[in-house]
Amino acid sequence: MIVVFITSILGYFIAILSKFAISRKREFMADAGSVVLTKDKDAIIAALKKVSGKSEVTDAPSDLRFMLFDNTESYLGLFDTHPSIEKRIKALEKY
């Protein structure tokens, strides 16, 4: 019974982390899709640089700030719903 309980708790947390990882992957795919639509990756990179650091939400609770768009607290990236803008720019430069 204890093994089933521990396994179910681990499965639950793995599912949550998988959902966040899928969300980050979709963000990269959205960036690539925008380059395909506009045919101008430099414009997308410039737009990402323009919004970088301008998404501070001061009235959000501190325990929720790590889940915001342009977060600075990473927690090893496990709970990030969006990749960092620097990673997105690097991926676009390779694209």
A tleap script that builds the chain and sets N, CA, C and O, in Angstrom:
source leaprc.protein.ff14SB
mol = sequence {
  NMET ILE VAL VAL PHE ILE THR SER ILE LEU
  GLY TYR PHE ILE ALA ILE LEU SER LYS PHE
  ALA ILE SER ARG LYS ARG GLU PHE MET ALA
  ASP ALA GLY SER VAL VAL LEU THR LYS ASP
  LYS ASP ALA ILE ILE ALA ALA LEU LYS LYS
  VAL SER GLY LYS SER GLU VAL THR ASP ALA
  PRO SER ASP LEU ARG PHE MET LEU PHE ASP
  ASN THR GLU SER TYR LEU GLY LEU PHE ASP
  THR HIE PRO SER ILE GLU LYS ARG ILE LYS
  ALA LEU GLU LYS CTYR
}
set mol.1.N position { 0.812 -1.187 0.000 }
set mol.1.CA position { 0.000 0.000 0.000 }
set mol.1.C position { 0.871 1.273 0.000 }
set mol.1.O position { 0.555 2.251 -0.678 }
set mol.2.N position { 1.953 1.243 0.758 }
set mol.2.CA position { 2.849 2.395 0.817 }
set mol.2.C position { 3.538 2.609 -0.523 }
set mol.2.O position { 3.724 3.748 -0.953 }
set mol.3.N position { 3.914 1.524 -1.181 }
set mol.3.CA position { 4.573 1.620 -2.487 }
set mol.3.C position { 3.631 2.249 -3.506 }
set mol.3.O position { 4.059 3.079 -4.308 }
set mol.4.N position { 2.376 1.876 -3.489 }
set mol.4.CA position { 1.394 2.438 -4.413 }
set mol.4.C position { 1.206 3.928 -4.136 }
set mol.4.O position { 1.108 4.728 -5.067 }
set mol.5.N position { 1.157 4.297 -2.871 }
set mol.5.CA position { 0.994 5.702 -2.500 }
set mol.5.C position { 2.186 6.540 -2.955 }
set mol.5.O position { 2.001 7.610 -3.536 }
set mol.6.N position { 3.381 6.077 -2.704 }
set mol.6.CA position { 4.594 6.809 -3.105 }
set mol.6.C position { 4.692 6.889 -4.627 }
set mol.6.O position { 5.063 7.926 -5.175 }
set mol.7.N position { 4.360 5.793 -5.304 }
set mol.7.CA position { 4.392 5.782 -6.766 }
set mol.7.C position { 3.377 6.769 -7.346 }
set mol.7.O position { 3.663 7.448 -8.333 }
set mol.8.N position { 2.206 6.847 -6.742 }
set mol.8.CA position { 1.202 7.781 -7.258 }
set mol.8.C position { 1.615 9.226 -7.035 }
set mol.8.O position { 1.355 10.075 -7.888 }
set mol.9.N position { 2.250 9.525 -5.915 }
set mol.9.CA position { 2.728 10.890 -5.671 }
set mol.9.C position { 3.835 11.247 -6.655 }
set mol.9.O position { 3.833 12.346 -7.210 }
set mol.10.N position { 4.777 10.340 -6.879 }
set mol.10.CA position { 5.841 10.594 -7.849 }
set mol.10.C position { 5.273 10.777 -9.253 }
set mol.10.O position { 5.715 11.654 -9.994 }
set mol.11.N position { 4.312 9.966 -9.611 }
set mol.11.CA position { 3.675 10.088 -10.925 }
set mol.11.C position { 2.986 11.427 -11.101 }
set mol.11.O position { 3.015 12.014 -12.183 }
set mol.12.N position { 2.371 11.901 -10.042 }
set mol.12.CA position { 1.703 13.201 -10.091 }
set mol.12.C position { 2.705 14.325 -10.352 }
set mol.12.O position { 2.464 15.179 -11.205 }
set mol.13.N position { 3.819 14.334 -9.634 }
set mol.13.CA position { 4.820 15.379 -9.835 }
set mol.13.C position { 5.503 15.260 -11.190 }
set mol.13.O position { 5.832 16.276 -11.802 }
set mol.14.N position { 5.719 14.064 -11.661 }
set mol.14.CA position { 6.299 13.885 -12.993 }
set mol.14.C position { 5.349 14.414 -14.063 }
set mol.14.O position { 5.790 14.996 -15.054 }
set mol.15.N position { 4.052 14.217 -13.867 }
set mol.15.CA position { 3.069 14.733 -14.825 }
set mol.15.C position { 3.080 16.258 -14.860 }
set mol.15.O position { 2.978 16.858 -15.930 }
set mol.16.N position { 3.204 16.882 -13.694 }
set mol.16.CA position { 3.248 18.347 -13.643 }
set mol.16.C position { 4.500 18.868 -14.350 }
set mol.16.O position { 4.425 19.805 -15.145 }
set mol.17.N position { 5.643 18.260 -14.059 }
set mol.17.CA position { 6.886 18.696 -14.693 }
set mol.17.C position { 6.846 18.464 -16.202 }
set mol.17.O position { 7.395 19.258 -16.966 }
set mol.18.N position { 6.203 17.385 -16.633 }
set mol.18.CA position { 6.063 17.120 -18.073 }
set mol.18.C position { 5.205 18.184 -18.740 }
set mol.18.O position { 5.483 18.597 -19.865 }
set mol.19.N position { 4.163 18.626 -18.047 }
set mol.19.CA position { 3.297 19.659 -18.607 }
set mol.19.C position { 4.068 20.964 -18.800 }
set mol.19.O position { 3.896 21.641 -19.813 }
set mol.20.N position { 4.906 21.316 -17.845 }
set mol.20.CA position { 5.720 22.524 -17.977 }
set mol.20.C position { 6.729 22.379 -19.116 }
set mol.20.O position { 6.963 23.333 -19.858 }
set mol.21.N position { 7.325 21.199 -19.259 }
set mol.21.CA position { 8.297 20.973 -20.332 }
set mol.21.C position { 7.632 21.087 -21.702 }
set mol.21.O position { 8.213 21.643 -22.634 }
set mol.22.N position { 6.420 20.563 -21.821 }
set mol.22.CA position { 5.682 20.663 -23.085 }
set mol.22.C position { 5.370 22.122 -23.393 }
set mol.22.O position { 5.448 22.546 -24.546 }
set mol.23.N position { 5.021 22.884 -22.372 }
set mol.23.CA position { 4.736 24.305 -22.569 }
set mol.23.C position { 5.969 25.042 -23.081 }
set mol.23.O position { 5.860 25.884 -23.973 }
set mol.24.N position { 7.146 24.734 -22.523 }
set mol.24.CA position { 8.374 25.378 -22.990 }
set mol.24.C position { 8.662 24.994 -24.441 }
set mol.24.O position { 9.075 25.840 -25.234 }
set mol.25.N position { 8.449 23.739 -24.790 }
set mol.25.CA position { 8.688 23.273 -26.156 }
set mol.25.C position { 7.749 23.982 -27.139 }
set mol.25.O position { 8.159 24.346 -28.241 }
set mol.26.N position { 6.509 24.173 -26.740 }
set mol.26.CA position { 5.548 24.861 -27.602 }
set mol.26.C position { 5.942 26.309 -27.840 }
set mol.26.O position { 5.673 26.862 -28.906 }
set mol.27.N position { 6.572 26.917 -26.863 }
set mol.27.CA position { 7.016 28.304 -27.027 }
set mol.27.C position { 8.098 28.391 -28.098 }
set mol.27.O position { 8.096 29.314 -28.913 }
set mol.28.N position { 9.020 27.433 -28.097 }
set mol.28.CA position { 10.040 27.397 -29.154 }
set mol.28.C position { 9.385 27.170 -30.519 }
set mol.28.O position { 9.782 27.782 -31.510 }
set mol.29.N position { 8.386 26.293 -30.568 }
set mol.29.CA position { 7.697 26.028 -31.834 }
set mol.29.C position { 6.932 27.252 -32.310 }
set mol.29.O position { 6.855 27.502 -33.513 }
set mol.30.N position { 6.362 28.024 -31.380 }
set mol.30.CA position { 5.657 29.253 -31.754 }
set mol.30.C position { 6.625 30.277 -32.330 }
set mol.30.O position { 6.300 30.978 -33.288 }
set mol.31.N position { 7.811 30.361 -31.745 }
set mol.31.CA position { 8.819 31.278 -32.289 }
set mol.31.C position { 9.221 30.860 -33.698 }
set mol.31.O position { 9.331 31.699 -34.592 }
set mol.32.N position { 9.439 29.572 -33.892 }
set mol.32.CA position { 9.804 29.085 -35.235 }
set mol.32.C position { 8.665 29.327 -36.225 }
set mol.32.O position { 8.909 29.676 -37.381 }
set mol.33.N position { 7.429 29.143 -35.777 }
set mol.33.CA position { 6.278 29.401 -36.643 }
set mol.33.C position { 6.165 30.863 -37.023 }
set mol.33.O position { 5.771 31.189 -38.142 }
set mol.34.N position { 6.507 31.741 -36.100 }
set mol.34.CA position { 6.444 33.167 -36.421 }
set mol.34.C position { 7.513 33.552 -37.436 }
set mol.34.O position { 7.301 34.443 -38.258 }
set mol.35.N position { 8.667 32.877 -37.380 }
set mol.35.CA position { 9.704 33.136 -38.386 }
set mol.35.C position { 9.238 32.642 -39.748 }
set mol.35.O position { 9.492 33.288 -40.764 }
set mol.36.N position { 8.560 31.505 -39.772 }
set mol.36.CA position { 8.049 30.984 -41.043 }
set mol.36.C position { 7.011 31.944 -41.630 }
set mol.36.O position { 7.005 32.198 -42.835 }
set mol.37.N position { 6.143 32.469 -40.780 }
set mol.37.CA position { 5.104 33.382 -41.273 }
set mol.37.C position { 5.668 34.715 -41.745 }
set mol.37.O position { 5.262 35.225 -42.790 }
set mol.38.N position { 6.593 35.278 -40.989 }
set mol.38.CA position { 7.105 36.604 -41.340 }
set mol.38.C position { 8.303 36.555 -42.276 }
set mol.38.O position { 8.624 37.541 -42.939 }
set mol.39.N position { 8.966 35.394 -42.327 }
set mol.39.CA position { 10.177 35.215 -43.129 }
set mol.39.C position { 11.274 36.214 -42.744 }
set mol.39.O position { 12.103 36.595 -43.571 }
set mol.40.N position { 11.262 36.630 -41.474 }
set mol.40.CA position { 12.244 37.605 -40.996 }
set mol.40.C position { 12.585 37.287 -39.543 }
set mol.40.O position { 11.965 37.809 -38.616 }
set mol.41.N position { 13.586 36.418 -39.360 }
set mol.41.CA position { 13.925 36.033 -37.987 }
set mol.41.C position { 14.554 37.179 -37.216 }
set mol.41.O position { 14.456 37.217 -35.989 }
set mol.42.N position { 15.196 38.113 -37.903 }
set mol.42.CA position { 15.793 39.255 -37.213 }
set mol.42.C position { 14.727 40.137 -36.552 }
set mol.42.O position { 14.958 40.706 -35.485 }
set mol.43.N position { 13.566 40.241 -37.193 }
set mol.43.CA position { 12.476 41.031 -36.609 }
set mol.43.C position { 11.940 40.355 -35.349 }
set mol.43.O position { 11.619 41.031 -34.372 }
set mol.44.N position { 11.843 39.038 -35.364 }
set mol.44.CA position { 11.363 38.300 -34.186 }
set mol.44.C position { 12.377 38.421 -33.058 }
set mol.44.O position { 12.001 38.608 -31.901 }
set mol.45.N position { 13.654 38.315 -33.387 }
set mol.45.CA position { 14.706 38.463 -32.378 }
set mol.45.C position { 14.669 39.876 -31.788 }
set mol.45.O position { 14.801 40.046 -30.575 }
set mol.46.N position { 14.493 40.874 -32.631 }
set mol.46.CA position { 14.416 42.255 -32.154 }
set mol.46.C position { 13.203 42.449 -31.239 }
set mol.46.O position { 13.289 43.154 -30.234 }
set mol.47.N position { 12.093 41.834 -31.583 }
set mol.47.CA position { 10.892 41.949 -30.748 }
set mol.47.C position { 11.112 41.284 -29.389 }
set mol.47.O position { 10.686 41.813 -28.363 }
set mol.48.N position { 11.774 40.132 -29.382 }
set mol.48.CA position { 12.059 39.465 -28.110 }
set mol.48.C position { 12.997 40.310 -27.248 }
set mol.48.O position { 12.826 40.389 -26.032 }
set mol.49.N position { 13.977 40.934 -27.875 }
set mol.49.CA position { 14.885 41.801 -27.116 }
set mol.49.C position { 14.154 43.011 -26.568 }
set mol.49.O position { 14.464 43.501 -25.482 }
set mol.50.N position { 13.180 43.489 -27.329 }
set mol.50.CA position { 12.437 44.673 -26.912 }
set mol.50.C position { 11.586 44.397 -25.669 }
set mol.50.O position { 11.476 45.256 -24.795 }
set mol.51.N position { 10.981 43.203 -25.584 }
set mol.51.CA position { 10.137 42.884 -24.428 }
set mol.51.C position { 10.932 42.303 -23.265 }
set mol.51.O position { 10.388 42.116 -22.176 }
set mol.52.N position { 12.195 42.021 -23.482 }
set mol.52.CA position { 13.024 41.420 -22.439 }
set mol.52.C position { 13.134 42.343 -21.229 }
set mol.52.O position { 13.502 43.511 -21.350 }
set mol.53.N position { 12.812 41.800 -20.076 }
set mol.53.CA position { 12.930 42.547 -18.842 }
set mol.53.C position { 11.831 43.542 -18.572 }
set mol.53.O position { 11.918 44.306 -17.611 }
set mol.54.N position { 10.803 43.555 -19.389 }
set mol.54.CA position { 9.722 44.529 -19.203 }
set mol.54.C position { 8.417 43.876 -18.774 }
set mol.54.O position { 7.343 44.448 -18.959 }
set mol.55.N position { 8.504 42.695 -18.210 }
set mol.55.CA position { 7.278 42.011 -17.817 }
set mol.55.C position { 7.190 41.837 -16.307 }
set mol.55.O position { 6.576 40.887 -15.823 }
set mol.56.N position { 7.791 42.738 -15.576 }
set mol.56.CA position { 7.769 42.664 -14.113 }
set mol.56.C position { 6.353 42.901 -13.601 }
set mol.56.O position { 5.723 43.906 -13.933 }
set mol.57.N position { 5.865 41.980 -12.802 }
set mol.57.CA position { 4.561 42.109 -12.165 }
set mol.57.C position { 4.828 42.210 -10.670 }
set mol.57.O position { 5.103 41.208 -10.011 }
set mol.58.N position { 4.747 43.402 -10.150 }
set mol.58.CA position { 5.144 43.624 -8.759 }
set mol.58.C position { 4.088 43.176 -7.756 }
set mol.58.O position { 4.421 42.872 -6.611 }
set mol.59.N position { 2.833 43.129 -8.161 }
set mol.59.CA position { 1.799 42.769 -7.201 }
set mol.59.C position { 1.514 41.268 -7.152 }
set mol.59.O position { 0.613 40.844 -6.429 }
set mol.60.N position { 2.256 40.460 -7.902 }
set mol.60.CA position { 2.087 39.005 -7.855 }
set mol.60.C position { 2.791 38.458 -6.613 }
set mol.60.O position { 3.847 38.958 -6.225 }
set mol.61.N position { 2.206 37.434 -5.993 }
set mol.61.CA position { 2.873 36.823 -4.838 }
set mol.61.C position { 4.227 36.238 -5.246 }
set mol.61.O position { 4.406 35.777 -6.373 }
set mol.62.N position { 5.163 36.265 -4.315 }
set mol.62.CA position { 6.527 35.825 -4.643 }
set mol.62.C position { 6.584 34.354 -5.026 }
set mol.62.O position { 7.455 33.956 -5.799 }
set mol.63.N position { 5.671 33.535 -4.502 }
set mol.63.CA position { 5.701 32.115 -4.849 }
set mol.63.C position { 5.138 31.844 -6.238 }
set mol.63.O position { 5.254 30.724 -6.734 }
set mol.64.N position { 4.536 32.833 -6.873 }
set mol.64.CA position { 4.026 32.665 -8.237 }
set mol.64.C position { 4.888 33.361 -9.280 }
set mol.64.O position { 4.709 33.132 -10.476 }
set mol.65.N position { 5.804 34.193 -8.859 }
set mol.65.CA position { 6.610 34.950 -9.823 }
set mol.65.C position { 7.487 34.064 -10.694 }
set mol.65.O position { 7.800 34.434 -11.825 }
set mol.66.N position { 7.894 32.886 -10.183 }
set mol.66.CA position { 8.754 32.022 -10.981 }
set mol.66.C position { 8.008 31.413 -12.164 }
set mol.66.O position { 8.639 30.826 -13.043 }
set mol.67.N position { 6.704 31.536 -12.209 }
set mol.67.CA position { 5.924 30.990 -13.312 }
set mol.67.C position { 5.580 32.046 -14.357 }
set mol.67.O position { 4.854 31.755 -15.307 }
set mol.68.N position { 6.085 33.261 -14.199 }
set mol.68.CA position { 5.751 34.337 -15.123 }
set mol.68.C position { 6.594 34.261 -16.392 }
set mol.68.O position { 7.557 33.499 -16.478 }
set mol.69.N position { 6.211 35.058 -17.356 }
set mol.69.CA position { 6.785 35.025 -18.700 }
set mol.69.C position { 8.287 35.272 -18.713 }
set mol.69.O position { 9.034 34.488 -19.298 }
set mol.70.N position { 8.725 36.311 -18.100 }
set mol.70.CA position { 10.135 36.708 -18.155 }
set mol.70.C position { 10.703 36.636 -16.747 }
set mol.70.O position { 11.059 37.659 -16.161 }
set mol.71.N position { 10.788 35.432 -16.208 }
set mol.71.CA position { 11.191 35.297 -14.814 }
set mol.71.C position { 12.702 35.329 -14.668 }
set mol.71.O position { 13.445 35.041 -15.606 }
set mol.72.N position { 13.132 35.684 -13.473 }
set mol.72.CA position { 14.559 35.680 -13.172 }
set mol.72.C position { 14.908 34.589 -12.177 }
set mol.72.O position { 16.081 34.249 -12.019 }
set mol.73.N position { 13.909 34.036 -11.504 }
set mol.73.CA position { 14.123 32.938 -10.566 }
set mol.73.C position { 13.870 31.634 -11.314 }
set mol.73.O position { 12.754 31.395 -11.775 }
set mol.74.N position { 14.874 30.802 -11.437 }
set mol.74.CA position { 14.742 29.660 -12.329 }
set mol.74.C position { 14.338 28.363 -11.641 }
set mol.74.O position { 13.553 27.604 -12.211 }
set mol.75.N position { 14.826 28.079 -10.466 }
set mol.75.CA position { 14.593 26.798 -9.805 }
set mol.75.C position { 14.949 25.650 -10.736 }
set mol.75.O position { 14.173 24.708 -10.900 }
set mol.76.N position { 16.118 25.732 -11.342 }
set mol.76.CA position { 16.646 24.742 -12.285 }
set mol.76.C position { 15.803 24.626 -13.549 }
set mol.76.O position { 15.979 23.681 -14.318 }
set mol.77.N position { 14.912 25.549 -13.773 }
set mol.77.CA position { 14.092 25.526 -14.969 }
set mol.77.C position { 12.965 24.510 -14.945 }
set mol.77.O position { 12.264 24.354 -15.945 }
set mol.78.N position { 12.772 23.820 -13.839 }
set mol.78.CA position { 11.757 22.770 -13.790 }
set mol.78.C position { 10.340 23.313 -13.826 }
set mol.78.O position { 9.457 22.694 -14.420 }
set mol.79.N position { 10.109 24.452 -13.206 }
set mol.79.CA position { 8.755 24.986 -13.111 }
set mol.79.C position { 8.507 26.134 -14.068 }
set mol.79.O position { 7.461 26.780 -13.999 }
set mol.80.N position { 9.446 26.399 -14.958 }
set mol.80.CA position { 9.261 27.470 -15.935 }
set mol.80.C position { 8.250 27.040 -16.984 }
set mol.80.O position { 8.341 25.943 -17.535 }
set mol.81.N position { 7.285 27.911 -17.256 }
set mol.81.CA position { 6.330 27.627 -18.325 }
set mol.81.C position { 6.798 28.192 -19.657 }
set mol.81.O position { 6.299 27.798 -20.711 }
set mol.82.N position { 7.751 29.112 -19.613 }
set mol.82.CA position { 8.346 29.690 -20.811 }
set mol.82.C position { 9.855 29.592 -20.687 }
set mol.82.O position { 10.401 29.774 -19.599 }
set mol.83.N position { 10.534 29.307 -21.787 }
set mol.83.CA position { 12.006 29.364 -21.740 }
set mol.83.C position { 12.448 30.818 -21.611 }
set mol.83.O position { 11.695 31.740 -21.924 }
set mol.84.N position { 13.659 31.005 -21.155 }
set mol.84.CA position { 14.155 32.375 -21.030 }
set mol.84.C position { 14.270 33.004 -22.422 }
set mol.84.O position { 14.414 32.313 -23.430 }
set mol.85.N position { 14.202 34.304 -22.442 }
set mol.85.CA position { 14.277 35.009 -23.728 }
set mol.85.C position { 15.631 34.787 -24.373 }
set mol.85.O position { 15.729 34.709 -25.597 }
set mol.86.N position { 16.679 34.684 -23.565 }
set mol.86.CA position { 18.016 34.426 -24.109 }
set mol.86.C position { 18.056 33.084 -24.841 }
set mol.86.O position { 18.643 32.976 -25.917 }
set mol.87.N position { 17.430 32.064 -24.254 }
set mol.87.CA position { 17.387 30.748 -24.906 }
set mol.87.C position { 16.568 30.797 -26.183 }
set mol.87.O position { 16.913 30.154 -27.175 }
set mol.88.N position { 15.484 31.557 -26.160 }
set mol.88.CA position { 14.654 31.672 -27.348 }
set mol.88.C position { 15.393 32.381 -28.471 }
set mol.88.O position { 15.264 32.008 -29.637 }
set mol.89.N position { 16.170 33.408 -28.123 }
set mol.89.CA position { 16.946 34.130 -29.131 }
set mol.89.C position { 18.024 33.230 -29.711 }
set mol.89.O position { 18.232 33.221 -30.925 }
set mol.90.N position { 18.719 32.467 -28.857 }
set mol.90.CA position { 19.744 31.547 -29.342 }
set mol.90.C position { 19.148 30.503 -30.271 }
set mol.90.O position { 19.757 30.155 -31.282 }
set mol.91.N position { 17.963 29.999 -29.940 }
set mol.91.CA position { 17.324 29.007 -30.796 }
set mol.91.C position { 16.944 29.619 -32.145 }
set mol.91.O position { 17.063 28.961 -33.179 }
set mol.92.N position { 16.492 30.866 -32.140 }
set mol.92.CA position { 16.144 31.521 -33.398 }
set mol.92.C position { 17.375 31.821 -34.248 }
set mol.92.O position { 17.311 31.777 -35.476 }
set mol.93.N position { 18.481 32.121 -33.601 }
set mol.93.CA position { 19.696 32.381 -34.356 }
set mol.93.C position { 20.203 31.119 -35.051 }
set mol.93.O position { 20.808 31.201 -36.120 }
set mol.94.N position { 19.961 29.959 -34.452 }
set mol.94.CA position { 20.339 28.703 -35.070 }
set mol.94.C position { 19.365 28.294 -36.168 }
set mol.94.O position { 19.726 27.532 -37.065 }
set mol.95.N position { 18.138 28.791 -36.107 }
set mol.95.CA position { 17.065 28.383 -37.019 }
set mol.95.C position { 17.297 28.911 -38.415 }
set mol.95.O position { 16.490 28.662 -39.311 }
savepdb mol mol.pdb
quit
